[in-house]
């Protein structure tokens, strides 16, 4: 059995950053990174944007070239899936039966795209957007596709819809809630993006339930609860992810919807850390509620905290969350977590396609959604970080820079 000083499970943003941060903090022990995809670590956000659109080749998505990992003595085991963890023996077992030992384990396995639970979910032409292979399969089928049904009006679904609309496909977005982005944003932002997509020829259907996917071998349509069938030769399912933590939970780690970690990203198991999409943690910017954050920022920052802790350095996770989404020529930048807000202030005119929505809870700024409004995003970070109490009327006055309100 090969044994390493640090074993990292998951070759996404978090796993890659953990290896990088260990070396940056002068860790001299052996490091192995295990990923279940055949590729070296790569950026996932462009998959539903530039990569699907054909604007970026895969090589430009690599987080670092192969030579980088070799120069830093990071062993890469690609195309391997960890199926079991033995905390007592300090080892993991892969799907092919190999056992690999560790002194410290960083679990950065992320999650798997949630599959829709209905008849026809496994038909050819039904896709999720999580890996390079997912998007490659979509690209290969596109020449034979005229109608696309996107199930789920979250960011992944809307980003894919925007790209496919630009590729002259007839796109229909099917969302169960009464508006798109209902789980992550306020109504002003939802209505703005609904209007933008409709202006680009996308059909937005809200408050609809999918009861099945029609077709013989290949999808031909999506059946709604009322019996209507939406024509589609391709269906894209964007209904979230399921955290990949089963081996850790089976080994006795505390958790459920993710694996529970403390401020240093330590799980309840000795010398096992968890970071990124699968890490359930108390977040100061969510009122100390236990949440999972599915973002590059969270994966990278938690990776750095875990690496520093392993190196014996003082570290704690308290980063201000941030996210982004590109749709058409719109750049949405979000800082903070809007869940739990009681007031949403629109700053600027959405008709100009440059505005912000500022969220407050009990009078304090907790988050901003900024559409083509980089200055608001940059200057609003301080308001969120400090939880500033600002008069909503002052926030709504776009003629006054947010930095002046934080003085």
C-alpha positions in Angstrom: 0.0 0.0 0.0 1.4 3.4 -1.0 1.3 6.0 1.8 1.4 9.7 1.5 1.7 12.5 4.0 -1.4 14.3 2.6 -4.0 12.6 0.4 -6.4 14.9 -1.4 -9.6 13.3 -2.7 -11.1 15.4 -5.5 -9.4 17.2 -8.4 -11.6 20.3 -8.7 -10.9 23.8 -7.6 -10.6 22.9 -3.9 -8.4 19.9 -4.3 -6.0 21.7 -6.6 -5.9 24.8 -4.4 -5.2 22.5 -1.3 -2.1 21.1 -3.0 -1.0 24.5 -4.2 -1.4 26.0 -0.7 0.5 23.2 1.0 3.5 23.9 -1.2 3.1 27.7 -0.8 3.2 27.2 3.0 6.5 25.2 2.7 5.0 21.8 3.3 7.7 19.3 2.2 5.9 16.0 2.7 4.4 13.8 0.0 1.1 14.9 -1.6 -1.2 12.8 -3.8 -4.3 14.1 -5.5 -7.0 11.6 -6.6 -9.6 12.6 -9.1 -12.4 10.6 -10.7 -12.1 12.3 -14.0 -9.3 11.5 -16.5 -8.3 15.2 -16.8 -5.9 17.2 -14.6 -7.7 19.8 -12.4 -9.7 22.3 -14.5 -12.1 25.2 -14.0 -15.7 24.2 -14.0 -17.6 27.6 -14.3 -16.7 28.0 -18.0 -18.3 24.7 -18.8 -21.8 26.2 -19.0 -20.5 29.4 -20.6 -17.4 29.7 -22.8 -16.7 26.0 -23.2 -20.2 25.1 -24.3 -20.2 28.1 -26.6 -16.9 27.0 -28.2 -15.2 30.2 -27.2 -12.6 28.4 -25.0 -10.7 25.2 -25.8 -10.3 22.8 -22.9 -6.5 23.5 -22.4 -7.4 27.0 -21.4 -9.5 25.6 -18.6 -6.7 23.8 -16.9 -6.0 25.3 -13.4 -2.3 24.6 -13.9 -0.4 22.7 -16.7 1.0 19.2 -16.1 4.5 20.6 -15.6 3.4 22.6 -12.6 2.3 19.6 -10.6 5.4 17.7 -11.6 7.7 20.5 -10.5 6.0 20.6 -7.1 6.1 16.9 -6.6 2.3 16.5 -6.5 1.4 13.0 -7.5 -1.7 12.9 -9.8 -4.0 9.8 -9.8 -6.7 10.6 -12.4 -9.6 8.5 -13.3 -9.8 6.9 -9.8 -12.8 7.0 -7.5 -12.5 6.7 -3.7 -15.3 4.4 -2.4 -14.3 3.8 1.2 -12.4 5.5 4.0 -10.8 3.7 7.0 -10.0 6.3 9.7 -8.4 3.7 12.0 -6.0 2.4 9.3 -5.7 5.9 7.8 -6.3 4.6 4.4 -8.8 4.9 1.5 -9.9 2.3 -1.0 -10.5 3.1 -4.7 -13.1 1.5 -7.0 -10.5 -0.8 -8.5 -9.6 -2.2 -5.0 -6.4 -0.3 -4.4 -5.6 1.0 -0.9 -3.8 4.2 -0.3 -2.6 5.4 3.1 -2.4 8.9 4.5 -1.2 10.9 7.5 -3.8 13.6 6.7 -6.7 13.4 4.3 -8.4 16.4 2.6 -11.8 15.5 1.2 -12.6 17.8 -1.7 -14.9 15.5 -3.7 -17.5 18.2 -4.4 -20.8 16.7 -5.6 -22.6 15.0 -8.4 -25.3 16.6 -10.5 -28.7 15.7 -9.2 -30.6 13.5 -11.6 -34.3 14.2 -12.2 -36.5 11.4 -10.8 -39.0 10.7 -13.5 -39.7 8.4 -16.3 -37.3 8.9 -19.2 -34.5 10.4 -17.0 -32.0 8.0 -18.6 -32.9 8.6 -22.3 -30.2 9.7 -24.7 -30.2 13.4 -25.0 -30.9 14.1 -21.3 -27.9 15.9 -19.8 -26.5 17.6 -16.7 -23.7 20.2 -16.7 -21.0 19.2 -14.2 -18.0 17.8 -16.0 -16.1 18.2 -19.3 -17.6 14.8 -20.4 -21.1 16.2 -19.8 -20.6 19.2 -22.0 -18.7 17.3 -24.7 -21.7 15.0 -25.0 -24.0 18.0 -25.4 -21.7 19.5 -28.0 -21.6 16.3 -30.0 -25.4 16.1 -30.2 -26.1 19.8 -31.0 -26.0 19.5 -34.8 -29.1 17.2 -34.6 -30.9 19.4 -32.0 -33.5 22.1 -32.7 -35.5 22.3 -29.5 -33.9 22.3 -26.0 -35.7 22.0 -22.7 -33.8 23.3 -19.7 -35.3 21.9 -16.5 -34.4 24.3 -13.6 -34.1 28.0 -13.7 -31.0 28.4 -11.5 -27.7 29.8 -12.7 -26.5 26.6 -14.5 -29.8 26.3 -16.4 -29.9 30.0 -17.4 -26.2 30.1 -18.4 -26.8 27.1 -20.7 -30.0 28.6 -22.0 -28.1 31.8 -22.9 -25.4 29.9 -24.8 -27.8 27.7 -26.7 -30.0 30.7 -27.6 -27.0 32.4 -29.1 -26.4 29.1 -31.1 -29.9 29.6 -32.6 -31.6 26.8 -30.7 -35.2 27.1 -29.6 -34.9 27.0 -25.8 -37.6 26.6 -23.1 -36.7 27.0 -19.5 -39.0 25.0 -17.1 -38.9 26.2 -13.5 -41.0 24.8 -10.6 -40.9 28.0 -8.5 -42.9 31.1 -9.5 -39.7 32.8 -10.8 -36.2 31.9 -11.9 -33.4 32.2 -9.3 -36.0 32.0 -6.6 -33.6 30.2 -4.2 -30.7 32.5 -4.5 -31.9 36.0 -5.4 -34.7 38.6 -4.9 -37.6 39.1 -7.2 -36.2 42.2 -8.9 -33.2 40.2 -10.2 -35.4 37.3 -11.2 -37.7 39.4 -13.2 -34.8 41.2 -14.9 -33.2 37.9 -16.1 -36.6 36.5 -17.2 -37.1 39.6 -19.4 -33.6 39.3 -20.8 -34.0 35.7 -21.7 -37.3 36.3 -23.4 -35.8 39.2 -25.3 -33.3 36.7 -26.7 -36.0 34.3 -27.8 -36.0 32.0 -24.8 -39.3 30.8 -23.5 -39.5 31.0 -19.7 -42.1 28.8 -18.0 -42.4 29.2 -14.2 -44.6 27.3 -11.8 -44.6 24.2 -13.9 -43.9 20.6 -12.8 -42.1 18.0 -14.9 -43.8 14.6 -14.7 -41.7 12.7 -17.3 -39.4 12.8 -20.3 -40.8 11.4 -23.6 -39.0 9.4 -26.2 -38.0 5.9 -27.3 -34.3 5.7 -27.3 -33.8 9.5 -27.5 -35.7 12.3 -25.8 -38.4 13.8 -27.9 -40.1 16.0 -25.4 -40.7 16.9 -21.7 -44.1 16.1 -20.2 -45.5 18.5 -17.7 -47.9 17.7 -14.8 -50.9 18.9 -16.8 -50.1 16.6 -19.7 -48.6 19.1 -22.0 -45.5 18.0 -23.8 -42.8 20.5 -24.6 -40.9 19.4 -27.7 -37.2 18.8 -27.2 -34.4 16.8 -28.8 -32.2 17.7 -25.8 -33.1 18.2 -22.1 -30.7 19.8 -19.7 -31.3 19.1 -16.0 -30.0 21.8 -13.7 -31.6 21.1 -10.3 -28.6 21.2 -8.0 -26.0 18.7 -6.8 -25.8 16.0 -4.2 -22.7 16.3 -2.1 -20.2 13.4 -2.6 -19.7 12.4 1.0 -21.1 8.9 1.3 -17.6 7.3 2.1 -17.0 9.8 4.9 -20.4 9.4 6.4 -20.1 5.6 6.2 -16.8 5.9 8.1 -18.5 7.8 10.9 -18.1 11.4 10.0 -20.8 13.8 11.3 -23.0 15.3 8.7 -25.9 14.6 6.4 -26.4 17.1 3.6 -22.6 17.4 3.4 -20.0 16.6 6.0 -19.7 18.8 9.1 -16.5 20.8 9.6 -15.3 23.3 12.1 -13.6 26.7 11.4 -10.4 24.9 10.4 -12.2 22.6 8.0 -11.7 19.6 10.3 -14.3 16.8 10.2 -15.2 14.8 13.3 -12.7 12.1 12.2 -9.0 12.4 13.2 -6.8 14.2 10.6 -9.6 14.3 8.0 -10.6 17.7 6.5 -13.4 18.5 4.1 -13.6 21.6 1.9 -15.7 23.1 -0.9 -19.1 22.1 -2.1 -19.4 19.1 0.2 -18.4 20.9 3.5 -21.2 21.8 5.9 -20.0 24.7 8.0 -21.3 27.5 10.2 -21.0 30.6 8.0 -20.8 34.0 9.7 -22.3 35.7 6.6 -25.3 33.5 6.8 -26.1 34.3 10.4 -23.9 31.3 11.5 -26.3 28.9 10.0 -24.9 25.6 8.8 -24.7 25.7 5.1 -22.8 24.4 2.1 -21.4 26.9 -0.4 -21.1 25.8 -4.0 -18.6 28.4 -5.3 -15.0 28.6 -6.4 -14.3 31.2 -3.7 -15.4 28.9 -1.0 -13.5 25.9 -2.3 -10.3 27.9 -2.7 -10.5 29.7 0.7 -11.4 26.5 2.6 -8.5 24.7 0.9 -6.1 27.4 2.1 -7.4 27.1 5.6 -7.0 23.3 5.6 -3.5 23.5 4.2 -2.4 26.0 6.7 -3.8 24.0 9.6 -1.9 20.9 8.4 1.2 23.0 8.2 0.7 24.0 11.8 -0.2 27.6 11.0 -3.1 29.5 12.6 -6.0 29.8 10.2 -9.8 30.1 10.3 -12.5 30.3 7.6 -14.3 33.6 7.7 -14.2 34.8 4.0 -16.9 36.9 2.5 -18.7 34.7 -0.1 -18.8 35.8 -3.7 -20.1 34.4 -6.9 -20.6 35.3 -10.6 -22.6 34.5 -13.6 -22.3 35.5 -17.3 -25.4 35.5 -19.5 -25.3 37.1 -22.9 -23.4 40.4 -22.4 -24.5 40.6 -18.7 -22.0 40.0 -15.9 -23.6 39.3 -12.6 -21.4 39.6 -9.5 -22.7 38.7 -6.1 -21.1 39.3 -2.7 -22.6 38.0 0.5 -25.5 35.6 1.0 -29.0 37.1 0.6 -30.9 34.3 2.3 -32.9 35.7 5.2 -33.1 39.2 3.8 -36.1 41.3 4.8 -35.5 44.3 2.4 -34.3 44.5 -1.2 -33.2 47.8 -2.5 -32.8 48.4 -6.3 -30.0 50.7 -7.0 -30.0 52.1 -10.5 -32.4 51.4 -13.4 -32.7 47.8 -14.6 -33.8 49.2 -18.0 -30.2 50.4 -18.5 -28.9 46.9 -17.9 -26.6 48.2 -15.2 -27.9 48.1 -11.7 -27.6 46.4 -8.3 -30.0 44.8 -5.8 -28.8 45.4 -2.2 -30.2 43.0 0.5 -30.6 44.0 4.1 -31.6 42.1 7.2 -32.6 44.0 10.4 -31.3 47.2 8.7 -27.8 45.8 7.9 -26.4 45.1 4.5 -25.9 41.3 3.9 -25.5 40.9 0.2 -25.4 42.6 -3.2 -26.3 41.4 -6.7 -24.6 43.6 -9.2 -25.4 43.5 -12.9 -22.8 45.2 -15.1 -22.1 47.3 -12.0 -18.5 46.5 -11.1 -18.0 49.6 -8.9 -21.0 48.6 -6.7 -19.6 45.1 -6.4 -16.1 46.3 -5.4 -17.3 49.0 -3.0 -20.2 46.9 -1.6 -17.9 44.2 -0.3 -17.0 46.4 2.7 -20.6 47.0 3.5 -21.2 43.3 3.6 -18.0 42.4 5.4 -18.8 44.9 8.2 -22.5 44.4 8.2 -23.1 48.1 7.9 -26.5 49.6 8.8 -27.3 52.0 5.9 -30.5 53.9 5.2 -32.2 52.1 2.3 -33.0 55.5 0.6 -29.2 56.3 0.6 -28.4 52.9 -0.9 -31.0 53.5 -3.7 -29.3 56.7 -4.8 -27.0 55.6 -7.5 -25.4 59.1 -7.8 -23.7 58.5 -4.4 -20.8 55.9 -4.5 -21.2 53.1 -2.0 -17.7 53.8 -0.7 -19.0 57.2 0.6 -21.8 55.4 2.5 -19.2 53.2 4.2 -17.2 56.1 5.5 
